[in-house]
Amino acid sequence: MKKQFEDIQIELIQGDITKASVDAIINAANKELIGGGGVDGAIRRAGGPEVVKECDNIRATQGGCPTGSAVITTGGNLFAKHIIHTAGPIWEGGIKDEPTLLSSCYKESLFLAAKNEINSIAFPSISTGIYGYPIKKAAHVALKTIKELAESRHKIPTTIQFILFDDITYNNYVDVLTEL
Ligand code: AR6
């Protein structure tokens, strides 16, 4: 499914983000940048040792990537030239500022992409796997954040894909985008 907000094209695709043909993919990392399972494990395996090395350097020099912020590395062996790593919030029932932190992941990733002249990016569904954020709520935060940035004419990549792994996640994002 595709939808346009001002000059920003949003595409919802079901698949594996490590195969995306875009300038940069976003990784749903952890704040320590230590690597884990889920999409993080898949991206690190596909990207290879250069990606792991750059993450280790960032951890050594700046202590990691606080929840809601984003850092950039090479894409290593991926088609994508860059990986933007962002740490989403762990869902704790919605009382720990999770929506603001999740929105910040999308904003900071998009601003970092724009700063690096990146025009096309692909996001996974941040926080909705191991971190347990309810999918429909997370889809709403993700898509509304991008819609608002587009409407306020922020400089962000003009092609924004969401590459969603499973049927349930894909269908939830389609429902939310249809209504926005
Ligand atoms: N392509 C696209 N999406 C994927 C892929 C893939 N190859 N593999 C999994 N997903 P998760 P989180 C989906 O758990 O909730 C890690 O250990 C998955 O189905 O990867 O933000 C990190 O190191 C789900 O819809 O990320 C952190 O410690 C979505 O990606 C922690 O998990 C996100 O699930 C982050 O947890």
Backbone and ligand atoms as CSV (ligand in chain L), in Angstrom:
chain,resi,resn,atom,element,x,y,z
A,1,MET,N,N,0.840,-1.200,0.000
A,1,MET,CA,C,0.000,0.000,0.000
A,1,MET,C,C,0.879,1.256,0.000
A,2,LYS,N,N,0.419,2.287,-0.742
A,2,LYS,CA,C,1.184,3.540,-0.790
A,2,LYS,C,C,0.269,4.708,-0.434
A,3,LYS,N,N,0.844,5.729,0.164
A,3,LYS,CA,C,0.089,6.952,0.443
A,3,LYS,C,C,1.052,8.123,0.455
A,4,GLN,N,N,0.573,9.259,-0.050
A,4,GLN,CA,C,1.415,10.443,-0.160
A,4,GLN,C,C,0.970,11.474,0.877
A,5,PHE,N,N,1.918,12.009,1.647
A,5,PHE,CA,C,1.641,13.164,2.516
A,5,PHE,C,C,2.533,14.292,2.010
A,6,GLU,N,N,1.941,15.326,1.442
A,6,GLU,CA,C,2.702,16.410,0.790
A,6,GLU,C,C,3.672,15.777,-0.209
A,7,ASP,N,N,5.005,16.035,-0.096
A,7,ASP,CA,C,5.901,15.406,-1.088
A,7,ASP,C,C,6.584,14.145,-0.547
A,8,ILE,N,N,6.032,13.574,0.501
A,8,ILE,CA,C,6.615,12.370,1.104
A,8,ILE,C,C,5.759,11.146,0.753
A,9,GLN,N,N,6.397,10.149,0.140
A,9,GLN,CA,C,5.688,8.911,-0.226
A,9,GLN,C,C,5.913,7.848,0.854
A,10,ILE,N,N,4.832,7.300,1.382
A,10,ILE,CA,C,4.933,6.215,2.376
A,10,ILE,C,C,4.524,4.906,1.707
A,11,GLU,N,N,5.324,3.891,1.864
A,11,GLU,CA,C,5.020,2.579,1.276
A,11,GLU,C,C,5.030,1.516,2.371
A,12,LEU,N,N,3.985,0.734,2.422
A,12,LEU,CA,C,3.932,-0.403,3.357
A,12,LEU,C,C,4.186,-1.674,2.553
A,13,ILE,N,N,5.184,-2.447,2.977
A,13,ILE,CA,C,5.610,-3.641,2.246
A,13,ILE,C,C,5.752,-4.770,3.263
A,14,GLN,N,N,5.332,-5.966,2.884
A,14,GLN,CA,C,5.594,-7.108,3.780
A,14,GLN,C,C,6.876,-7.780,3.325
A,15,GLY,N,N,7.820,-8.025,4.257
A,15,GLY,CA,C,9.060,-8.673,3.841
A,15,GLY,C,C,10.170,-8.551,4.862
A,16,ASP,N,N,11.395,-8.717,4.338
A,16,ASP,CA,C,12.617,-8.751,5.152
A,16,ASP,C,C,13.404,-7.464,4.884
A,17,ILE,N,N,13.601,-6.660,5.911
A,17,ILE,CA,C,14.226,-5.341,5.730
A,17,ILE,C,C,15.689,-5.440,5.282
A,18,THR,N,N,16.347,-6.566,5.544
A,18,THR,CA,C,17.761,-6.668,5.138
A,18,THR,C,C,17.905,-6.699,3.618
A,19,LYS,N,N,16.793,-6.929,2.909
A,19,LYS,CA,C,16.835,-6.995,1.438
A,19,LYS,C,C,16.395,-5.684,0.790
A,20,ALA,N,N,16.123,-4.668,1.579
A,20,ALA,CA,C,15.529,-3.436,1.047
A,20,ALA,C,C,16.469,-2.695,0.098
A,21,SER,N,N,15.901,-2.185,-1.004
A,21,SER,CA,C,16.681,-1.410,-1.988
A,21,SER,C,C,16.498,0.079,-1.731
A,22,VAL,N,N,17.051,0.544,-0.629
A,22,VAL,CA,C,16.945,1.960,-0.242
A,22,VAL,C,C,18.331,2.444,0.193
A,23,ASP,N,N,18.463,3.766,0.392
A,23,ASP,CA,C,19.758,4.328,0.801
A,23,ASP,C,C,20.126,3.917,2.229
A,24,ALA,N,N,19.117,3.810,3.090
A,24,ALA,CA,C,19.394,3.461,4.500
A,24,ALA,C,C,18.249,2.656,5.072
A,25,ILE,N,N,18.589,1.695,5.927
A,25,ILE,CA,C,17.539,0.998,6.682
A,25,ILE,C,C,17.688,1.373,8.158
A,26,ILE,N,N,16.584,1.284,8.861
A,26,ILE,CA,C,16.589,1.595,10.293
A,26,ILE,C,C,16.611,0.270,11.056
A,27,ASN,N,N,17.426,0.236,12.100
A,27,ASN,CA,C,17.503,-0.932,12.965
A,27,ASN,C,C,16.808,-0.655,14.296
A,28,ALA,N,N,15.953,-1.578,14.742
A,28,ALA,CA,C,15.346,-1.487,16.078
A,28,ALA,C,C,16.346,-2.085,17.062
A,29,ALA,N,N,17.241,-1.220,17.536
A,29,ALA,CA,C,18.376,-1.665,18.361
A,29,ALA,C,C,18.029,-1.573,19.842
A,30,ASN,N,N,19.051,-1.747,20.691
A,30,ASN,CA,C,18.882,-1.463,22.120
A,30,ASN,C,C,19.837,-0.327,22.477
A,31,LYS,N,N,19.600,0.327,23.629
A,31,LYS,CA,C,20.347,1.553,23.936
A,31,LYS,C,C,21.826,1.299,24.184
A,32,GLU,N,N,22.176,0.055,24.475
A,32,GLU,CA,C,23.605,-0.279,24.661
A,32,GLU,C,C,24.299,-0.557,23.332
A,33,LEU,N,N,23.530,-0.703,22.265
A,33,LEU,CA,C,24.062,-1.085,20.930
A,33,LEU,C,C,24.853,-2.391,21.013
A,34,ILE,N,N,24.350,-3.315,21.806
A,34,ILE,CA,C,25.099,-4.575,21.955
A,34,ILE,C,C,24.595,-5.693,21.047
A,35,GLY,N,N,23.573,-5.420,20.283
A,35,GLY,CA,C,23.091,-6.478,19.385
A,35,GLY,C,C,22.201,-7.432,20.135
A,36,GLY,N,N,21.237,-7.972,19.415
A,36,GLY,CA,C,20.286,-8.864,20.055
A,36,GLY,C,C,19.618,-9.752,19.040
A,37,GLY,N,N,18.382,-10.134,19.320
A,37,GLY,CA,C,17.633,-10.992,18.400
A,37,GLY,C,C,16.813,-10.147,17.444
A,38,GLY,N,N,15.701,-10.698,16.977
A,38,GLY,CA,C,14.771,-9.956,16.127
A,38,GLY,C,C,15.424,-9.330,14.919
A,39,VAL,N,N,14.938,-8.146,14.572
A,39,VAL,CA,C,15.443,-7.474,13.372
A,39,VAL,C,C,16.904,-7.046,13.563
A,40,ASP,N,N,17.278,-6.707,14.774
A,40,ASP,CA,C,18.657,-6.301,15.088
A,40,ASP,C,C,19.639,-7.433,14.728
A,41,GLY,N,N,19.316,-8.645,15.169
A,41,GLY,CA,C,20.170,-9.797,14.863
A,41,GLY,C,C,20.274,-10.026,13.367
A,42,ALA,N,N,19.134,-9.921,12.679
A,42,ALA,CA,C,19.112,-10.157,11.227
A,42,ALA,C,C,19.952,-9.103,10.497
A,43,ILE,N,N,19.831,-7.833,10.915
A,43,ILE,CA,C,20.567,-6.751,10.250
A,43,ILE,C,C,22.069,-6.891,10.507
A,44,ARG,N,N,22.454,-7.207,11.731
A,44,ARG,CA,C,23.877,-7.368,12.041
A,44,ARG,C,C,24.477,-8.549,11.287
A,45,ARG,N,N,23.730,-9.647,11.176
A,45,ARG,CA,C,24.239,-10.813,10.428
A,45,ARG,C,C,24.426,-10.452,8.959
A,46,ALA,N,N,23.421,-9.780,8.384
A,46,ALA,CA,C,23.487,-9.465,6.951
A,46,ALA,C,C,24.501,-8.355,6.674
A,47,GLY,N,N,24.623,-7.400,7.590
A,47,GLY,CA,C,25.561,-6.286,7.396
A,47,GLY,C,C,27.009,-6.705,7.598
A,48,GLY,N,N,27.233,-7.614,8.533
A,48,GLY,CA,C,28.575,-8.162,8.735
A,48,GLY,C,C,29.423,-7.399,9.737
A,49,PRO,N,N,30.715,-7.751,9.833
A,49,PRO,CA,C,31.595,-7.271,10.903
A,49,PRO,C,C,31.829,-5.758,10.929
A,50,GLU,N,N,31.765,-5.094,9.765
A,50,GLU,CA,C,31.970,-3.631,9.751
A,50,GLU,C,C,30.885,-2.928,10.568
A,51,VAL,N,N,29.675,-3.451,10.475
A,51,VAL,CA,C,28.545,-2.845,11.201
A,51,VAL,C,C,28.754,-3.020,12.707
A,52,VAL,N,N,29.126,-4.230,13.098
A,52,VAL,CA,C,29.340,-4.525,14.518
A,52,VAL,C,C,30.483,-3.650,15.052
A,53,LYS,N,N,31.545,-3.513,14.260
A,53,LYS,CA,C,32.703,-2.707,14.678
A,53,LYS,C,C,32.306,-1.244,14.901
A,54,GLU,N,N,31.526,-0.688,13.983
A,54,GLU,CA,C,31.121,0.721,14.138
A,54,GLU,C,C,30.189,0.905,15.348
A,55,CYS,N,N,29.324,-0.069,15.581
A,55,CYS,CA,C,28.453,0.007,16.776
A,55,CYS,C,C,29.309,-0.033,18.047
A,56,ASP,N,N,30.308,-0.897,18.049
A,56,ASP,CA,C,31.204,-1.008,19.218
A,56,ASP,C,C,31.940,0.315,19.455
A,57,ASN,N,N,32.368,0.961,18.357
A,57,ASN,CA,C,33.064,2.254,18.481
A,57,ASN,C,C,32.146,3.322,19.066
A,58,ILE,N,N,30.906,3.338,18.603
A,58,ILE,CA,C,29.956,4.344,19.113
A,58,ILE,C,C,29.716,4.100,20.606
A,59,ARG,N,N,29.598,2.837,20.986
A,59,ARG,CA,C,29.396,2.520,22.407
A,59,ARG,C,C,30.603,2.979,23.231
A,60,ALA,N,N,31.805,2.754,22.684
A,60,ALA,CA,C,33.028,3.125,23.409
A,60,ALA,C,C,33.169,4.643,23.517
A,61,THR,N,N,32.779,5.377,22.474
A,61,THR,CA,C,33.024,6.825,22.479
A,61,THR,C,C,31.872,7.624,23.071
A,62,GLN,N,N,30.623,7.168,22.885
A,62,GLN,CA,C,29.507,7.968,23.411
A,62,GLN,C,C,28.537,7.169,24.278
A,63,GLY,N,N,28.906,5.949,24.612
A,63,GLY,CA,C,28.127,5.197,25.583
A,63,GLY,C,C,26.887,4.501,25.045
A,64,GLY,N,N,26.654,4.577,23.726
A,64,GLY,CA,C,25.501,3.873,23.157
A,64,GLY,C,C,24.522,4.821,22.501
A,65,CYS,N,N,23.253,4.519,22.626
A,65,CYS,CA,C,22.203,5.247,21.893
A,65,CYS,C,C,20.986,5.306,22.813
A,66,PRO,N,N,20.854,6.401,23.608
A,66,PRO,CA,C,19.743,6.473,24.567
A,66,PRO,C,C,18.375,6.251,23.897
A,67,THR,N,N,17.447,5.690,24.626
A,67,THR,CA,C,16.096,5.427,24.093
A,67,THR,C,C,15.532,6.695,23.447
A,68,GLY,N,N,15.038,6.546,22.220
A,68,GLY,CA,C,14.462,7.683,21.491
A,68,GLY,C,C,15.454,8.430,20.625
A,69,SER,N,N,16.737,8.056,20.695
A,69,SER,CA,C,17.738,8.728,19.849
A,69,SER,C,C,18.183,7.784,18.733
A,70,ALA,N,N,19.085,8.265,17.863
A,70,ALA,CA,C,19.507,7.472,16.706
A,70,ALA,C,C,20.972,7.737,16.380
A,71,VAL,N,N,21.649,6.715,15.882
A,71,VAL,CA,C,23.044,6.848,15.426
A,71,VAL,C,C,23.158,6.175,14.055
A,72,ILE,N,N,24.214,6.533,13.314
A,72,ILE,CA,C,24.356,6.012,11.950
A,72,ILE,C,C,25.669,5.246,11.791
A,73,THR,N,N,25.600,4.133,11.040
A,73,THR,CA,C,26.812,3.379,10.678
A,73,THR,C,C,26.743,3.039,9.190
A,74,THR,N,N,27.815,2.435,8.724
A,74,THR,CA,C,27.811,1.861,7.384
A,74,THR,C,C,26.735,0.769,7.278
A,75,GLY,N,N,26.350,0.454,6.052
A,75,GLY,CA,C,25.460,-0.691,5.825
A,75,GLY,C,C,26.239,-1.981,5.637
A,76,GLY,N,N,27.580,-1.886,5.625
A,76,GLY,CA,C,28.395,-3.094,5.458
A,76,GLY,C,C,28.047,-3.831,4.176
A,77,ASN,N,N,27.707,-5.096,4.293
A,77,ASN,CA,C,27.402,-5.933,3.118
A,77,ASN,C,C,25.972,-5.768,2.584
A,78,LEU,N,N,25.196,-4.885,3.175
A,78,LEU,CA,C,23.815,-4.692,2.700
A,78,LEU,C,C,23.790,-3.886,1.404
A,79,PHE,N,N,22.666,-3.936,0.685
A,79,PHE,CA,C,22.456,-3.023,-0.445
A,79,PHE,C,C,22.438,-1.584,0.092
A,80,ALA,N,N,21.744,-1.367,1.199
A,80,ALA,CA,C,21.656,-0.030,1.802
A,80,ALA,C,C,23.054,0.418,2.240
A,81,LYS,N,N,23.399,1.667,1.902
A,81,LYS,CA,C,24.752,2.173,2.241
A,81,LYS,C,C,24.895,2.453,3.734
A,82,HIS,N,N,23.766,2.739,4.384
A,82,HIS,CA,C,23.810,3.113,5.805
A,82,HIS,C,C,22.776,2.346,6.611
A,83,ILE,N,N,23.080,2.205,7.902
A,83,ILE,CA,C,22.096,1.723,8.871
A,83,ILE,C,C,21.957,2.807,9.938
A,84,ILE,N,N,20.719,3.190,10.204
A,84,ILE,CA,C,20.451,4.102,11.316
A,84,ILE,C,C,19.883,3.239,12.448
A,85,HIS,N,N,20.590,3.241,13.566
A,85,HIS,CA,C,20.187,2.417,14.711
A,85,HIS,C,C,19.435,3.307,15.688
A,86,THR,N,N,18.255,2.887,16.074
A,86,THR,CA,C,17.499,3.652,17.066
A,86,THR,C,C,16.989,2.698,18.135
A,87,ALA,N,N,16.952,3.156,19.358
A,87,ALA,CA,C,16.488,2.307,20.464
A,87,ALA,C,C,15.076,2.715,20.843
A,88,GLY,N,N,14.125,1.828,20.627
A,88,GLY,CA,C,12.734,2.091,20.979
A,88,GLY,C,C,12.498,1.855,22.465
A,89,PRO,N,N,11.351,2.339,22.959
A,89,PRO,CA,C,11.010,2.097,24.369
A,89,PRO,C,C,10.478,0.682,24.581
A,90,ILE,N,N,10.730,0.143,25.767
A,90,ILE,CA,C,10.094,-1.107,26.192
A,90,ILE,C,C,8.702,-0.734,26.688
A,91,TRP,N,N,7.678,-1.455,26.211
A,91,TRP,CA,C,6.291,-1.154,26.629
A,91,TRP,C,C,6.097,-1.526,28.084
A,92,GLU,N,N,5.662,-0.517,28.876
A,92,GLU,CA,C,5.397,-0.780,30.297
A,92,GLU,C,C,3.980,-0.342,30.654
A,93,GLY,N,N,3.064,-0.508,29.684
A,93,GLY,CA,C,1.664,-0.183,29.933
A,93,GLY,C,C,1.273,1.219,29.496
A,94,GLY,N,N,2.226,1.987,28.970
A,94,GLY,CA,C,1.907,3.312,28.447
A,94,GLY,C,C,2.081,4.431,29.456
A,95,ILE,N,N,2.627,4.109,30.639
A,95,ILE,CA,C,2.748,5.130,31.687
A,95,ILE,C,C,4.172,5.666,31.811
A,96,LYS,N,N,5.052,5.229,30.940
A,96,LYS,CA,C,6.457,5.637,31.035
A,96,LYS,C,C,6.872,6.470,29.816
A,97,ASP,N,N,5.895,7.248,29.278
A,97,ASP,CA,C,6.207,8.130,28.167
A,97,ASP,C,C,6.545,7.371,26.879
A,98,GLU,N,N,6.053,6.138,26.762
A,98,GLU,CA,C,6.405,5.326,25.598
A,98,GLU,C,C,6.033,5.977,24.257
A,99,PRO,N,N,4.812,6.597,24.125
A,99,PRO,CA,C,4.488,7.190,22.823
A,99,PRO,C,C,5.459,8.300,22.421
A,100,THR,N,N,5.857,9.148,23.377
A,100,THR,CA,C,6.791,10.240,23.065
A,100,THR,C,C,8.143,9.676,22.655
A,101,LEU,N,N,8.590,8.648,23.376
A,101,LEU,CA,C,9.896,8.052,23.060
A,101,LEU,C,C,9.867,7.348,21.705
A,102,LEU,N,N,8.762,6.664,21.408
A,102,LEU,CA,C,8.674,5.983,20.109
A,102,LEU,C,C,8.615,7.005,18.977
A,103,SER,N,N,7.837,8.058,19.158
A,103,SER,CA,C,7.776,9.121,18.147
A,103,SER,C,C,9.167,9.716,17.928
A,104,SER,N,N,9.904,9.891,19.012
A,104,SER,CA,C,11.258,10.436,18.930
A,104,SER,C,C,12.177,9.529,18.093
A,105,CYS,N,N,12.010,8.215,18.197
A,105,CYS,CA,C,12.815,7.289,17.365
A,105,CYS,C,C,12.623,7.603,15.881
A,106,TYR,N,N,11.360,7.787,15.481
A,106,TYR,CA,C,11.083,8.063,14.068
A,106,TYR,C,C,11.634,9.425,13.667
A,107,LYS,N,N,11.379,10.431,14.510
A,107,LYS,CA,C,11.864,11.790,14.192
A,107,LYS,C,C,13.378,11.828,14.103
A,108,GLU,N,N,14.050,11.323,15.123
A,108,GLU,CA,C,15.521,11.402,15.162
A,108,GLU,C,C,16.136,10.615,14.008
A,109,SER,N,N,15.534,9.479,13.643
A,109,SER,CA,C,16.042,8.690,12.508
A,109,SER,C,C,15.877,9.476,11.211
A,110,LEU,N,N,14.731,10.121,11.044
A,110,LEU,CA,C,14.480,10.883,9.811
A,110,LEU,C,C,15.380,12.107,9.732
A,111,PHE,N,N,15.596,12.791,10.859
A,111,PHE,CA,C,16.465,13.976,10.849
A,111,PHE,C,C,17.908,13.573,10.574
A,112,LEU,N,N,18.341,12.461,11.155
A,112,LEU,CA,C,19.712,11.988,10.926
A,112,LEU,C,C,19.883,11.583,9.455
A,113,ALA,N,N,18.866,10.976,8.880
A,113,ALA,CA,C,18.905,10.614,7.453
A,113,ALA,C,C,19.033,11.879,6.603
A,114,ALA,N,N,18.211,12.873,6.887
A,114,ALA,CA,C,18.243,14.115,6.094
A,114,ALA,C,C,19.610,14.781,6.198
A,115,LYS,N,N,20.173,14.774,7.391
A,115,LYS,CA,C,21.497,15.378,7.623
A,115,LYS,C,C,22.573,14.686,6.781
A,116,ASN,N,N,22.362,13.416,6.486
A,116,ASN,CA,C,23.320,12.641,5.694
A,116,ASN,C,C,22.908,12.532,4.219
A,117,GLU,N,N,21.996,13.417,3.790
A,117,GLU,CA,C,21.555,13.477,2.384
A,117,GLU,C,C,20.961,12.158,1.905
A,118,ILE,N,N,20.296,11.452,2.791
A,118,ILE,CA,C,19.672,10.167,2.450
A,118,ILE,C,C,18.235,10.439,1.991
A,119,ASN,N,N,17.878,9.940,0.807
A,119,ASN,CA,C,16.556,10.240,0.237
A,119,ASN,C,C,15.537,9.124,0.407
A,120,SER,N,N,16.008,7.886,0.569
A,120,SER,CA,C,15.055,6.779,0.704
A,120,SER,C,C,15.461,5.905,1.887
A,121,ILE,N,N,14.490,5.574,2.717
A,121,ILE,CA,C,14.795,4.765,3.907
A,121,ILE,C,C,13.703,3.732,4.128
A,122,ALA,N,N,14.051,2.715,4.910
A,122,ALA,CA,C,13.071,1.686,5.273
A,122,ALA,C,C,13.114,1.469,6.781
A,123,PHE,N,N,11.934,1.518,7.393
A,123,PHE,CA,C,11.789,1.253,8.840
A,123,PHE,C,C,11.216,-0.143,9.061
A,124,PRO,N,N,11.622,-0.811,10.139
A,124,PRO,CA,C,10.843,-1.953,10.631
A,124,PRO,C,C,9.802,-1.393,11.609
A,125,SER,N,N,9.029,-2.250,12.219
A,125,SER,CA,C,8.075,-1.808,13.226
A,125,SER,C,C,8.798,-1.776,14.576
A,126,ILE,N,N,9.307,-0.575,14.917
A,126,ILE,CA,C,10.145,-0.436,16.115
A,126,ILE,C,C,9.334,-0.730,17.390
A,127,SER,N,N,9.923,-1.477,18.291
A,127,SER,CA,C,9.401,-1.778,19.649
A,127,SER,C,C,8.279,-2.814,19.711
A,128,THR,N,N,7.759,-3.297,18.572
A,128,THR,CA,C,6.567,-4.168,18.653
A,128,THR,C,C,6.896,-5.661,18.707
A,129,GLY,N,N,8.188,-6.004,18.782
A,129,GLY,CA,C,8.580,-7.410,18.931
A,129,GLY,C,C,8.922,-7.695,20.382
A,130,ILE,N,N,10.202,-7.884,20.629
A,130,ILE,CA,C,10.693,-8.213,21.971
A,130,ILE,C,C,10.274,-7.136,22.995
A,131,TYR,N,N,10.192,-5.869,22.567
A,131,TYR,CA,C,9.866,-4.776,23.493
A,131,TYR,C,C,8.369,-4.643,23.791
A,132,GLY,N,N,7.522,-5.406,23.085
A,132,GLY,CA,C,6.133,-5.588,23.498
A,132,GLY,C,C,5.160,-4.436,23.303
A,133,TYR,N,N,5.514,-3.441,22.505
A,133,TYR,CA,C,4.607,-2.297,22.281
A,133,TYR,C,C,3.418,-2.795,21.448
A,134,PRO,N,N,2.172,-2.538,21.872
A,134,PRO,CA,C,1.024,-3.005,21.083
A,134,PRO,C,C,1.087,-2.477,19.643
A,135,ILE,N,N,0.870,-3.371,18.677
A,135,ILE,CA,C,1.168,-3.026,17.279
A,135,ILE,C,C,0.322,-1.861,16.772
A,136,LYS,N,N,-0.974,-1.883,17.038
A,136,LYS,CA,C,-1.820,-0.815,16.479
A,136,LYS,C,C,-1.439,0.548,17.055
A,137,LYS,N,N,-1.178,0.582,18.345
A,137,LYS,CA,C,-0.750,1.844,18.980
A,137,LYS,C,C,0.576,2.315,18.373
A,138,ALA,N,N,1.509,1.383,18.172
A,138,ALA,CA,C,2.821,1.740,17.630
A,138,ALA,C,C,2.699,2.221,16.181
A,139,ALA,N,N,1.836,1.566,15.408
A,139,ALA,CA,C,1.637,1.965,14.009
A,139,ALA,C,C,1.089,3.390,13.956
A,140,HIS,N,N,0.201,3.708,14.871
A,140,HIS,CA,C,-0.394,5.040,14.904
A,140,HIS,C,C,0.672,6.089,15.206
A,141,VAL,N,N,1.514,5.820,16.194
A,141,VAL,CA,C,2.595,6.764,16.542
A,141,VAL,C,C,3.525,6.942,15.339
A,142,ALA,N,N,3.924,5.826,14.724
A,142,ALA,CA,C,4.892,5.872,13.620
A,142,ALA,C,C,4.352,6.704,12.452
A,143,LEU,N,N,3.147,6.373,12.015
A,143,LEU,CA,C,2.615,6.990,10.791
A,143,LEU,C,C,2.176,8.430,11.037
A,144,LYS,N,N,1.638,8.704,12.227
A,144,LYS,CA,C,1.215,10.074,12.533
A,144,LYS,C,C,2.433,10.994,12.661
A,145,THR,N,N,3.505,10.485,13.237
A,145,THR,CA,C,4.729,11.290,13.362
A,145,THR,C,C,5.214,11.719,11.977
A,146,ILE,N,N,5.216,10.776,11.040
A,146,ILE,CA,C,5.704,11.087,9.696
A,146,ILE,C,C,4.740,12.036,8.979
A,147,LYS,N,N,3.447,11.801,9.146
A,147,LYS,CA,C,2.456,12.689,8.512
A,147,LYS,C,C,2.661,14.134,8.998
A,148,GLU,N,N,2.865,14.304,10.296
A,148,GLU,CA,C,3.024,15.652,10.849
A,148,GLU,C,C,4.311,16.314,10.355
A,149,LEU,N,N,5.381,15.536,10.250
A,149,LEU,CA,C,6.639,16.109,9.745
A,149,LEU,C,C,6.473,16.533,8.284
A,150,ALA,N,N,5.770,15.710,7.508
A,150,ALA,CA,C,5.548,16.031,6.088
A,150,ALA,C,C,4.717,17.308,5.972
A,151,GLU,N,N,3.674,17.403,6.789
A,151,GLU,CA,C,2.787,18.565,6.695
A,151,GLU,C,C,3.430,19.837,7.215
A,152,SER,N,N,4.417,19.692,8.103
A,152,SER,CA,C,5.102,20.899,8.579
A,152,SER,C,C,6.366,21.164,7.746
A,153,ARG,N,N,6.483,20.435,6.620
A,153,ARG,CA,C,7.535,20.683,5.621
A,153,ARG,C,C,8.944,20.539,6.184
A,154,HIS,N,N,9.124,19.623,7.122
A,154,HIS,CA,C,10.476,19.320,7.601
A,154,HIS,C,C,11.257,18.660,6.480
A,155,LYS,N,N,12.580,18.840,6.489
A,155,LYS,CA,C,13.422,18.160,5.495
A,155,LYS,C,C,13.647,16.719,5.970
A,156,ILE,N,N,12.982,15.797,5.304
A,156,ILE,CA,C,13.128,14.364,5.626
A,156,ILE,C,C,13.187,13.588,4.308
A,157,PRO,N,N,13.621,12.328,4.326
A,157,PRO,CA,C,13.670,11.559,3.077
A,157,PRO,C,C,12.293,11.516,2.404
A,158,THR,N,N,12.286,11.555,1.075
A,158,THR,CA,C,11.013,11.638,0.346
A,158,THR,C,C,10.381,10.265,0.103
A,159,THR,N,N,11.172,9.207,0.207
A,159,THR,CA,C,10.604,7.850,0.114
A,159,THR,C,C,10.813,7.147,1.449
A,160,ILE,N,N,9.706,6.801,2.093
A,160,ILE,CA,C,9.787,6.149,3.407
A,160,ILE,C,C,9.005,4.838,3.345
A,161,GLN,N,N,9.759,3.734,3.388
A,161,GLN,CA,C,9.107,2.421,3.391
A,161,GLN,C,C,8.997,1.907,4.826
A,162,PHE,N,N,7.965,1.110,5.059
A,162,PHE,CA,C,7.890,0.285,6.267
A,162,PHE,C,C,7.938,-1.151,5.780
A,163,ILE,N,N,8.961,-1.898,6.195
A,163,ILE,CA,C,9.061,-3.290,5.770
A,163,ILE,C,C,8.685,-4.155,6.967
A,164,LEU,N,N,7.516,-4.760,6.853
A,164,LEU,CA,C,6.860,-5.408,7.992
A,164,LEU,C,C,6.888,-6.909,7.782
A,165,PHE,N,N,7.323,-7.594,8.816
A,165,PHE,CA,C,7.719,-8.988,8.684
A,165,PHE,C,C,6.530,-9.942,8.577
A,166,ASP,N,N,5.521,-9.732,9.390
A,166,ASP,CA,C,4.444,-10.736,9.485
A,166,ASP,C,C,3.102,-10.114,9.115
A,167,ASP,N,N,2.118,-10.987,8.850
A,167,ASP,CA,C,0.776,-10.559,8.418
A,167,ASP,C,C,0.126,-9.605,9.418
A,168,ILE,N,N,0.224,-9.940,10.708
A,168,ILE,CA,C,-0.496,-9.134,11.712
A,168,ILE,C,C,0.046,-7.708,11.729
A,169,THR,N,N,1.360,-7.596,11.695
A,169,THR,CA,C,1.972,-6.259,11.721
A,169,THR,C,C,1.599,-5.490,10.449
A,170,TYR,N,N,1.745,-6.144,9.311
A,170,TYR,CA,C,1.417,-5.484,8.029
A,170,TYR,C,C,-0.043,-5.007,8.032
A,171,ASN,N,N,-0.957,-5.888,8.428
A,171,ASN,CA,C,-2.386,-5.536,8.394
A,171,ASN,C,C,-2.722,-4.384,9.340
A,172,ASN,N,N,-2.069,-4.353,10.503
A,172,ASN,CA,C,-2.298,-3.239,11.430
A,172,ASN,C,C,-1.821,-1.914,10.837
A,173,TYR,N,N,-0.659,-1.916,10.202
A,173,TYR,CA,C,-0.153,-0.680,9.592
A,173,TYR,C,C,-1.068,-0.232,8.445
A,174,VAL,N,N,-1.570,-1.186,7.660
A,174,VAL,CA,C,-2.493,-0.827,6.564
A,174,VAL,C,C,-3.751,-0.175,7.141
A,175,ASP,N,N,-4.305,-0.768,8.197
A,175,ASP,CA,C,-5.523,-0.200,8.810
A,175,ASP,C,C,-5.276,1.235,9.279
A,176,VAL,N,N,-4.156,1.448,9.947
A,176,VAL,CA,C,-3.878,2.785,10.493
A,176,VAL,C,C,-3.618,3.785,9.364
A,177,LEU,N,N,-2.830,3.396,8.377
A,177,LEU,CA,C,-2.508,4.343,7.283
A,177,LEU,C,C,-3.765,4.683,6.477
A,178,THR,N,N,-4.658,3.726,6.315
A,178,THR,CA,C,-5.896,3.968,5.569
A,178,THR,C,C,-6.714,5.064,6.252
A,179,GLU,N,N,-6.687,5.084,7.565
A,179,GLU,CA,C,-7.516,6.037,8.305
A,179,GLU,C,C,-6.863,7.397,8.523
A,180,LEU,N,N,-5.563,7.506,8.290
A,180,LEU,CA,C,-4.867,8.780,8.581
A,180,LEU,C,C,-5.147,9.819,7.508
L,1,AR6,N1,N,12.744,-7.576,8.581
L,1,AR6,C1,C,11.734,-6.795,9.017
L,1,AR6,N2,N,11.171,-6.895,10.238
L,1,AR6,C2,C,11.656,-7.863,11.056
L,1,AR6,C3,C,12.710,-8.732,10.683
L,1,AR6,C4,C,13.259,-8.555,9.386
L,1,AR6,N3,N,14.279,-9.305,8.937
L,1,AR6,N4,N,12.946,-9.575,11.732
L,1,AR6,C5,C,12.067,-9.260,12.700
L,1,AR6,N5,N,11.278,-8.235,12.305
L,1,AR6,P1,P,12.174,-6.710,17.391
L,1,AR6,P2,P,11.950,-4.461,19.295
L,1,AR6,C6,C,10.177,-7.547,12.999
L,1,AR6,O1,O,11.925,-7.687,18.488
L,1,AR6,O2,O,10.599,-4.898,19.732
L,1,AR6,C7,C,16.539,-6.873,19.866
L,1,AR6,O3,O,17.088,-7.911,20.627
L,1,AR6,C8,C,9.502,-8.242,14.151
L,1,AR6,O4,O,8.612,-9.239,13.655
L,1,AR6,O5,O,13.245,-6.996,16.415
L,1,AR6,O6,O,12.175,-3.010,19.004
L,1,AR6,C9,C,17.258,-5.547,20.063
L,1,AR6,O7,O,18.640,-5.729,20.277
L,1,AR6,C10,C,8.758,-7.069,14.784
L,1,AR6,O8,O,7.551,-6.796,14.053
L,1,AR6,O9,O,12.481,-5.226,17.985
L,1,AR6,C11,C,16.575,-4.987,21.285
L,1,AR6,O10,O,17.140,-5.517,22.464
L,1,AR6,C12,C,9.723,-5.890,14.562
L,1,AR6,O11,O,10.678,-6.360,13.590
L,1,AR6,C13,C,15.147,-5.478,21.141
L,1,AR6,O12,O,15.209,-6.645,20.319
L,1,AR6,C14,C,10.463,-5.438,15.806
L,1,AR6,O13,O,10.777,-6.555,16.636
L,1,AR6,C15,C,14.275,-4.476,20.430
L,1,AR6,O14,O,12.951,-4.937,20.436
